Amino acid sequence: MKILVTGTDGYIGAVLAFRLMQDGHDVIGFDTGYYRRGWLFTDPGYLDRTPVSICGDIRRIEPSDLQGVDAIVHLAELSNDPLGESNRAVTFDINHQGSLKLAAAAEQAGVARFVYTSSCSVYGIASEDVVDESSLVNPQTAYAECKVLVERDVGAMASVDFAPVFLRNATAYGISPRMRFDIVLNNLCGLAWTTEKIGMTSDGTPWRPIVHIEDICTAVSCALTAPAQVISGQAFNVGSNDENYRVREIAEIVREVFPACELTFGDSGGDNRSYRVNFDKIHRELPNFSCKWTALAGARQLRAMFERIKMTPEQFNAPAYTRLACLNDLLKTGQIDADYYWAG
């Protein structure tokens, strides 16, 4: 297929584009370039096969930009809860309205399939001990609210000619050339490597499901190739039942991989989001999907990468690898305006 992937300069997109090209697809990258300076390490494969890339903003996309495209995988939004809360108006403009504009342009251009990367954060403070796709959503942040709105509004566009599907990813982890250190397992491993300490400000009791970036790519691949009647208008939680953890359990796994690390916990933190997620549906409806990674294997992978590149504290703390810090740096230096459009 000819696939347009938005967000190819991001954490997941850099890995996903390469994976889809390996699978034989014709991949076009589309990204506004906020995080383009963040490139932590190089593997030959990522340089040997890079997609044709378009620099653009989804808020300005037109149907003519999508002619001949068979499918879209949409990743390009303001990503994570702290960043989304920093400017709620812009978050809704990009994540909700921008995503709707992209979907409408895709439908008008005759794009048959639209894979949207949603998030398990839509469950917020879970209404049940274990939630699944039929559970009530309870978003606690602008980021999660937008995910719910896009699922609702783009889902209403489903037809015989246009098949949207919503992948509610657990919290991602694992290595990517365009690394992120503001997500839980990656962050704790980076702290352990650079400081030999994990001083948690919370008691670590909230539940979080986590999923490796490669397993997210597998879910996307399955959503692209499954029969349209199986996926159209459907939401799928992406992850494994075995990979639901309390945050303190994730920290303890990291200490197992970094045994010299000192681990301490604080009191109950201000973030009250907590959700355990059931992932049976994706394994049942998309039988080619399975999770190959565990938190322990992911922590070991991260440590091996840190050792290989001799990662420094300066690299770990660089704004390019933390979404909120990167956008704040672009704002402070006048490179983007208050609405997050490139200046000039």
PyMOL commands that set and color helices and strands:
alter all, ss='L'
color gray80, all
select helices_A, chain A and resi 11-22+44-48+58-60+63-66+81-86+88-109+120-123+142-155+184-195+213-225+228-231+241-243+247-257+280-285+295-309+313-316+319-321+323-332
alter helices_A, ss='H'
color red, helices_A
select strands_A, chain A and resi 2-6+26-31+52-55+71-74+113-119+163-169+171-173+197-199+207-212+234-238+244-246+262-264
alter strands_A, ss='S'
color yellow, strands_A
deselect
rebuild
show_as cartoon
